[in-house]
Amino acid sequence: MESAPIKFGILGCARIARKLSRAITLSGNATVAAIGSRSLEKAAEFARENGFPESAKAYGSYDAVLDDPDVDAVYLPLPTSLHIKWAVLAARKHKHVLLEKPVALDVGELDAILAECESNGVQFMDATMWMHHPRTQKMKEFLSDSSSFGQLKSVNSNFTFPAGKTFLENDIRVKPDLDALGALGDAGWYCIRSILWAADFELPNSVVASPDAVFNNAGVISSCSASLQWQDGKAGTFHCSFLADLTQNITIVGTNATLSVHDYVGPWEEKKATFSTLTNKSGSESEGRGEHSITITTELPQEALMVREFCRLVGNIKFGGDKPEKKWPTLSRKTQVVVDAVKLSIDRGYQNVELMT
């Protein structure tokens, strides 16, 4: 017997909320129950423009969404500086939390959010969509095959895009009072998550930012790079930027093979995604190299698969009496720890930062 759909409330009318509201509709186990904005008119207009069901309620405040007894879970696409307030309030109201990244301004804020979620028995997940694409699982299978891939040696990840004049002057991601982490929190979050994912989420022993960070006039990071180092010799490097051509690449090198993907953040095609492997055919360089392109198809876009998984966990809690899944809060925290370390390295004049692992 199928459970009733999980009812979502959305706090805010950010552009990304349009994508997530569609994902909720496509997921098959969720529905939009409410939308809240700072004005009732804006919330109602957003609901109309995005084809919300007639039963969806529009509210002129975020509090009203959290007070709605029909809302099971909330999606928070708010500026990072507002995450701690509204995620904590949501947890206290026993609403499950799907939170946009970066999840917090620092790990102290995230710990406060996670503590409230745990004490109130609600599920937490960050909205890193690519983690839920079936290509991601297929790539992990290749990396986990010691005979094919070997041991992980290095990861290089890039996520950059040319933001444009309007973005660089007006977007919340360049405002110190709204998203003070700038490109590091926005694009760098994806890079760091991809490196940790390749390393099975083993935290590095040290992190150092490259002396190439670019800041806007308000002191917010527009571009930066960093290196991560493990005691066993693994290394990770990344570059994130609002000032360069669109790139979303990962190159993962093992002792026997290399894996590459060129659109990891968001596949160029919604229902099809590829990655390539380059393998030493027989373990001998003289025998040549074998290159393969693997294509993965999916009926649903990755954001809908994310919503489906989140709602599966919420449904297990609501209808099955399960405890919240701890995997997703753990991955968020590890990512935030490295974000913090990169920021600290930059603030200290690009000094090396040791992590307590």
Solvent accessible surface area in square Angstrom, and as a share of the most:
residue,aa,sasa,rsa
1,M,244,1.09
2,E,164,0.74
3,S,71,0.46
4,A,63,0.49
5,P,63,0.40
6,I,3,0.02
7,K,78,0.33
8,F,0,0.00
9,G,0,0.00
10,I,0,0.00
11,L,0,0.00
12,G,5,0.05
13,C,24,0.14
14,A,37,0.29
15,R,198,0.72
16,I,57,0.29
17,A,0,0.00
18,R,100,0.37
19,K,87,0.37
20,L,0,0.00
21,S,4,0.02
22,R,113,0.41
23,A,1,0.01
24,I,0,0.00
25,T,100,0.58
26,L,63,0.31
27,S,0,0.00
28,G,69,0.66
29,N,41,0.21
30,A,11,0.08
31,T,40,0.23
32,V,3,0.02
33,A,10,0.08
34,A,0,0.00
35,I,0,0.00
36,G,0,0.00
37,S,5,0.03
38,R,203,0.74
39,S,43,0.28
40,L,94,0.47
41,E,128,0.57
42,K,99,0.42
43,A,0,0.00
44,A,27,0.21
45,E,80,0.36
46,F,6,0.02
47,A,16,0.13
48,R,169,0.62
49,E,99,0.44
50,N,42,0.22
51,G,64,0.61
52,F,25,0.10
53,P,55,0.35
54,E,184,0.83
55,S,90,0.58
56,A,19,0.14
57,K,73,0.31
58,A,29,0.23
59,Y,50,0.19
60,G,34,0.33
61,S,43,0.28
62,Y,28,0.11
63,D,71,0.37
64,A,28,0.22
65,V,0,0.00
66,L,3,0.02
67,D,84,0.43
68,D,5,0.03
69,P,124,0.78
70,D,67,0.35
71,V,4,0.02
72,D,20,0.10
73,A,0,0.00
74,V,0,0.00
75,Y,0,0.00
76,L,0,0.00
77,P,8,0.05
78,L,13,0.07
79,P,22,0.14
80,T,3,0.02
81,S,32,0.20
82,L,62,0.31
83,H,2,0.01
84,I,52,0.27
85,K,108,0.46
86,W,20,0.07
87,A,0,0.00
88,V,17,0.09
89,L,49,0.24
90,A,0,0.00
91,A,0,0.00
92,R,136,0.50
93,K,92,0.39
94,H,113,0.51
95,K,13,0.06
96,H,16,0.07
97,V,0,0.00
98,L,0,0.00
99,L,0,0.00
100,E,18,0.08
101,K,19,0.08
102,P,7,0.04
103,V,0,0.00
104,A,0,0.00
105,L,49,0.24
106,D,60,0.31
107,V,36,0.21
108,G,45,0.44
109,E,36,0.16
110,L,0,0.00
111,D,52,0.27
112,A,39,0.30
113,I,0,0.00
114,L,26,0.13
115,A,58,0.45
116,E,33,0.15
117,C,4,0.03
118,E,122,0.55
119,S,87,0.56
120,N,35,0.18
121,G,31,0.30
122,V,5,0.03
123,Q,0,0.00
124,F,3,0.01
125,M,0,0.00
126,D,3,0.02
127,A,1,0.01
128,T,1,0.01
129,M,15,0.07
130,W,3,0.01
131,M,25,0.11
132,H,25,0.11
133,H,4,0.02
134,P,48,0.30
135,R,5,0.02
136,T,8,0.05
137,Q,107,0.47
138,K,91,0.38
139,M,1,0.01
140,K,36,0.15
141,E,84,0.38
142,F,37,0.15
143,L,17,0.09
144,S,79,0.51
145,D,58,0.30
146,S,82,0.53
147,S,92,0.59
148,S,35,0.22
149,F,3,0.01
150,G,13,0.12
151,Q,128,0.57
152,L,29,0.15
153,K,93,0.40
154,S,40,0.26
155,V,5,0.03
156,N,59,0.30
157,S,0,0.00
158,N,33,0.17
159,F,22,0.09
160,T,5,0.03
161,F,38,0.16
162,P,86,0.54
163,A,20,0.16
164,G,39,0.37
165,K,148,0.63
166,T,98,0.57
167,F,29,0.12
168,L,58,0.29
169,E,91,0.41
170,N,96,0.49
171,D,29,0.15
172,I,66,0.34
173,R,71,0.26
174,V,7,0.04
175,K,67,0.28
176,P,67,0.42
177,D,105,0.54
178,L,50,0.25
179,D,10,0.05
180,A,37,0.29
181,L,10,0.05
182,G,3,0.03
183,A,0,0.00
184,L,0,0.00
185,G,1,0.01
186,D,13,0.07
187,A,0,0.00
188,G,0,0.00
189,W,0,0.00
190,Y,28,0.11
191,C,0,0.00
192,I,0,0.00
193,R,0,0.00
194,S,0,0.00
195,I,0,0.00
196,L,0,0.00
197,W,12,0.04
198,A,8,0.06
199,A,7,0.06
200,D,106,0.55
201,F,24,0.10
202,E,85,0.38
203,L,29,0.15
204,P,0,0.00
205,N,35,0.18
206,S,17,0.11
207,V,1,0.00
208,V,50,0.29
209,A,3,0.02
210,S,36,0.23
211,P,112,0.70
212,D,69,0.36
213,A,17,0.13
214,V,66,0.38
215,F,93,0.39
216,N,40,0.20
217,N,169,0.87
218,A,57,0.45
219,G,48,0.46
220,V,4,0.02
221,I,2,0.01
222,S,6,0.04
223,S,8,0.05
224,C,1,0.01
225,S,14,0.09
226,A,2,0.01
227,S,39,0.25
228,L,0,0.00
229,Q,80,0.36
230,W,7,0.02
231,Q,162,0.72
232,D,99,0.51
233,G,45,0.43
234,K,19,0.08
235,A,31,0.24
236,G,0,0.00
237,T,54,0.31
238,F,4,0.02
239,H,56,0.25
240,C,0,0.00
241,S,2,0.01
242,F,1,0.00
243,L,87,0.43
244,A,39,0.30
245,D,109,0.56
246,L,81,0.40
247,T,43,0.25
248,Q,11,0.05
249,N,45,0.23
250,I,1,0.01
251,T,52,0.30
252,I,0,0.00
253,V,53,0.31
254,G,9,0.09
255,T,74,0.43
256,N,56,0.29
257,A,2,0.02
258,T,25,0.15
259,L,0,0.00
260,S,23,0.15
261,V,1,0.00
262,H,110,0.49
263,D,9,0.05
264,Y,1,0.01
265,V,21,0.12
266,G,25,0.24
267,P,23,0.14
268,W,151,0.53
269,E,92,0.41
270,E,75,0.34
271,K,103,0.44
272,K,85,0.36
273,A,3,0.02
274,T,58,0.34
275,F,9,0.04
276,S,28,0.18
277,T,6,0.04
278,L,62,0.31
279,T,31,0.18
280,N,36,0.18
281,K,138,0.59
282,S,74,0.48
283,G,65,0.63
284,S,45,0.29
285,E,154,0.69
286,S,103,0.67
287,E,104,0.46
288,G,29,0.27
289,R,108,0.40
290,G,9,0.09
291,E,125,0.56
292,H,110,0.49
293,S,90,0.58
294,I,47,0.24
295,T,68,0.39
296,I,25,0.13
297,T,99,0.57
298,T,16,0.09
299,E,140,0.63
300,L,27,0.13
301,P,5,0.03
302,Q,9,0.04
303,E,9,0.04
304,A,0,0.00
305,L,35,0.17
306,M,0,0.00
307,V,0,0.00
308,R,102,0.37
309,E,44,0.20
310,F,0,0.00
311,C,2,0.01
312,R,117,0.43
313,L,13,0.06
314,V,0,0.00
315,G,12,0.12
316,N,50,0.26
317,I,29,0.15
318,K,102,0.43
319,F,93,0.39
320,G,55,0.53
321,G,65,0.63
322,D,71,0.37
323,K,174,0.74
324,P,34,0.22
325,E,70,0.31
326,K,139,0.59
327,K,100,0.42
328,W,16,0.06
329,P,27,0.17
330,T,62,0.36
331,L,15,0.08
332,S,0,0.00
333,R,98,0.36
334,K,56,0.24
335,T,0,0.00
336,Q,0,0.00
337,V,29,0.17
338,V,0,0.00
339,V,0,0.00
340,D,33,0.17
341,A,5,0.04
342,V,0,0.00
343,K,56,0.24
344,L,65,0.32
345,S,0,0.00
346,I,11,0.06
347,D,92,0.48
348,R,125,0.46
349,G,52,0.50
350,Y,65,0.25
351,Q,105,0.47
352,N,77,0.39
353,V,12,0.07
354,E,124,0.56
355,L,21,0.10
356,M,191,0.85
357,T,106,0.62
